[in-house]
Amino acid sequence: MVVKCSNSGEYDMRREDKVVEGKPPRHMKKHKVNRMWVVRQLCLKKFGAKRPTAIQINEVILEWGLNRYIGGKKRSKEEMTNNIQKAYAFLS
């Protein structure tokens, strides 16, 4: 299929969707993951709750170490990143 673009002419839209060794599939590309999205997905997996309660959310946060403060002090970015990576790897 050839699509005419108003700015720069023609684009060839023929593209084969093949999984090439060494490259992740389209749905697994890198993207930003925030802490609360990971918490919600973990709740969905653990409890099957589409709208988790505060108790369920808190349980998952404590289980995976995704809390922002410990003992009144803010956690370092590296600690948070490592715990989010572990939780995200569990989801994948």
PEDAMO-V176457 format. One record per residue. N is the residue number from 1. SS is DSSP state (@ for helix, = for strand, . for the rest). BURIAL is # if it has 24 or more other C-alpha atoms within 12 Angstrom, else .. D_CENTER is the distance of its C-alpha to the mean C-alpha in whole Angstrom. Layout:
N:SS:BURIAL:D_CENTER, N:SS:BURIAL:D_CENTER
//
This chain:
1:.:.:33, 2:=:.:34, 3:=:.:33, 4:=:.:35, 5:=:.:33, 6:.:.:36, 7:.:.:35, 8:.:.:35, 9:=:.:37, 10:=:.:35, 11:=:.:32, 12:=:.:32, 13:.:.:29, 14:.:.:30, 15:.:.:27, 16:.:.:26, 17:.:.:23, 18:.:.:23, 19:.:.:21, 20:.:.:22, 21:.:.:22, 22:.:.:20, 23:.:.:18, 24:.:.:15, 25:.:.:15, 26:@:.:14, 27:@:.:11, 28:@:.:9, 29:.:.:10, 30:.:.:9, 31:.:.:7, 32:.:.:6, 33:.:.:4, 34:.:.:7, 35:@:#:9, 36:@:.:10, 37:@:.:7, 38:@:#:6, 39:@:#:10, 40:@:#:11, 41:@:#:9, 42:@:#:11, 43:@:#:14, 44:@:.:14, 45:@:.:14, 46:@:.:16, 47:@:.:19, 48:.:.:18, 49:.:.:18, 50:.:.:17, 51:.:.:18, 52:.:.:18, 53:.:.:21, 54:@:.:21, 55:@:.:22, 56:@:#:19, 57:@:#:17, 58:@:.:19, 59:@:.:20, 60:@:#:16, 61:@:#:16, 62:@:.:19, 63:@:.:18, 64:@:#:15, 65:.:#:17, 66:.:#:14, 67:.:#:17, 68:.:#:18, 69:=:.:22, 70:=:.:24, 71:.:.:28, 72:.:.:28, 73:=:.:26, 74:=:.:23, 75:.:.:21, 76:.:.:20, 77:@:.:17, 78:@:.:17, 79:@:.:17, 80:@:.:14, 81:@:.:12, 82:@:.:14, 83:@:#:13, 84:@:#:9, 85:@:.:9, 86:@:.:11, 87:@:#:10, 88:@:#:6, 89:@:.:9, 90:@:.:11, 91:@:.:9, 92:.:.:9
//
